[in-house]
Amino acid sequence: MRQLFILLLSVLLVTVLTAILLIAIFYRKYREYQNLKADHKLLRQENIYLRKRFEEMAKQHQAFRFMHHELKNDYILEMNYLNQKLYAQLEEHYRKKAGCINFKTGLIHTGNIGMDAILNYKQEAARKEQIHIDIHHQILTHIKIDNRDLNMILGNLIDNALEAVRKLTSGQRRIALKVRADATTLFLEISNKYLGIPTKDTHGNYLTLKPDRRLHGQGLSRVKLLAKKYGGGITICDKDNCFHVKVLLYMPE
């Protein structure tokens, strides 16, 4: 009788241990399944994001191709005006492209014709919107930065600031711009107030609030690329609802 009891107890113990082992194996497999399920969900989300990103890039590429085609046609027309010495028509053509803004010459004198052109143009455009741009410049030498690059940098920085201050009350719609140049460097600093919270993409790049992001929102990225071209860099700070950008460029030899 005792031996039978021991046998039954042994069988029960083996059964319990087997059940525990099976439960442990099942739990481990269940955890692996849950992890795989989570990984699959993450991969699916990443795939959706990449697909949307690809579609946006394709649309942006198409938009740039269209812009390139339009610019090519503009260049052909401009060269024709020049070849035939139709300077009045060429001037009118440029006025239409620039938004029909006629600014008085001589308001800003930095000694650099490219910089004077973009600063006078932007200041007059801002004045029409009752936005004040406070410009301080200290140019101690000839600026060796290509005028097209310089216009691109200044134009994008000021356009971003204008976009931000348009949402402010009239007393706050101010932009401060400082320009300093010596024999080796060009330093630009621009600051402005803003409302709300700046939006960024997954890489930390600032996004425009304009509806068509295919054609807008690339300003700071272009400035970064141009700063890198001249061996410099850009720093951005948005603290206490004040946007502050500094750009450093090194003069070519």
Secondary structure in CASP SS format (residue, H / E / C, confidence):
PFRMAT SS
TARGET T0000
AUTHOR 0000-0000-0000
METHOD secondary structure of the structure
MODEL  1
M C 1.00
R H 1.00
Q H 1.00
L H 1.00
F H 1.00
I H 1.00
L H 1.00
L H 1.00
L H 1.00
S H 1.00
V H 1.00
L H 1.00
L H 1.00
V H 1.00
T H 1.00
V H 1.00
L H 1.00
T H 1.00
A H 1.00
I H 1.00
L H 1.00
L H 1.00
I H 1.00
A H 1.00
I H 1.00
F H 1.00
Y H 1.00
R H 1.00
K H 1.00
Y H 1.00
R H 1.00
E H 1.00
Y H 1.00
Q H 1.00
N H 1.00
L H 1.00
K H 1.00
A H 1.00
D H 1.00
H H 1.00
K H 1.00
L H 1.00
L H 1.00
R H 1.00
Q H 1.00
E H 1.00
N H 1.00
I H 1.00
Y H 1.00
L H 1.00
R H 1.00
K H 1.00
R H 1.00
F H 1.00
E H 1.00
E H 1.00
M H 1.00
A H 1.00
K H 1.00
Q H 1.00
H H 1.00
Q H 1.00
A H 1.00
F H 1.00
R H 1.00
F H 1.00
M H 1.00
H H 1.00
H H 1.00
E H 1.00
L H 1.00
K H 1.00
N H 1.00
D H 1.00
Y H 1.00
I H 1.00
L H 1.00
E H 1.00
M H 1.00
N H 1.00
Y H 1.00
L H 1.00
N H 1.00
Q C 1.00
K C 1.00
L C 1.00
Y H 1.00
A H 1.00
Q H 1.00
L H 1.00
E H 1.00
E H 1.00
H H 1.00
Y H 1.00
R H 1.00
K H 1.00
K H 1.00
A C 1.00
G C 1.00
C C 1.00
I C 1.00
N C 1.00
F C 1.00
K C 1.00
T C 1.00
G C 1.00
L C 1.00
I C 1.00
H C 1.00
T C 1.00
G C 1.00
N C 1.00
I H 1.00
G H 1.00
M H 1.00
D H 1.00
A H 1.00
I H 1.00
L H 1.00
N H 1.00
Y H 1.00
K H 1.00
Q H 1.00
E H 1.00
A H 1.00
A H 1.00
R H 1.00
K H 1.00
E C 1.00
Q C 1.00
I C 1.00
H E 1.00
I E 1.00
D E 1.00
I E 1.00
H E 1.00
H E 1.00
Q E 1.00
I E 1.00
L C 1.00
T C 1.00
H C 1.00
I C 1.00
K C 1.00
I C 1.00
D C 1.00
N H 1.00
R H 1.00
D H 1.00
L H 1.00
N H 1.00
M H 1.00
I H 1.00
L H 1.00
G H 1.00
N H 1.00
L H 1.00
I H 1.00
D H 1.00
N H 1.00
A H 1.00
L H 1.00
E H 1.00
A H 1.00
V H 1.00
R C 1.00
K C 1.00
L C 1.00
T C 1.00
S H 1.00
G H 1.00
Q H 1.00
R C 1.00
R E 1.00
I E 1.00
A E 1.00
L E 1.00
K E 1.00
V E 1.00
R E 1.00
A E 1.00
D C 1.00
A C 1.00
T C 1.00
T E 1.00
L E 1.00
F E 1.00
L E 1.00
E E 1.00
I E 1.00
S E 1.00
N E 1.00
K E 1.00
Y C 1.00
L C 1.00
G C 1.00
I C 1.00
P C 1.00
T C 1.00
K E 1.00
D C 1.00
T C 1.00
H C 1.00
G C 1.00
N C 1.00
Y E 1.00
L C 1.00
T C 1.00
L C 1.00
K C 1.00
P C 1.00
D C 1.00
R C 1.00
R C 1.00
L C 1.00
H C 1.00
G C 1.00
Q C 1.00
G H 1.00
L H 1.00
S H 1.00
R H 1.00
V H 1.00
K H 1.00
L H 1.00
L H 1.00
A H 1.00
K H 1.00
K H 1.00
Y C 1.00
G C 1.00
G C 1.00
G E 1.00
I E 1.00
T E 1.00
I E 1.00
C E 1.00
D E 1.00
K E 1.00
D C 1.00
N C 1.00
C E 1.00
F E 1.00
H E 1.00
V E 1.00
K E 1.00
V E 1.00
L E 1.00
L E 1.00
Y E 1.00
M C 1.00
P C 1.00
E C 1.00
END
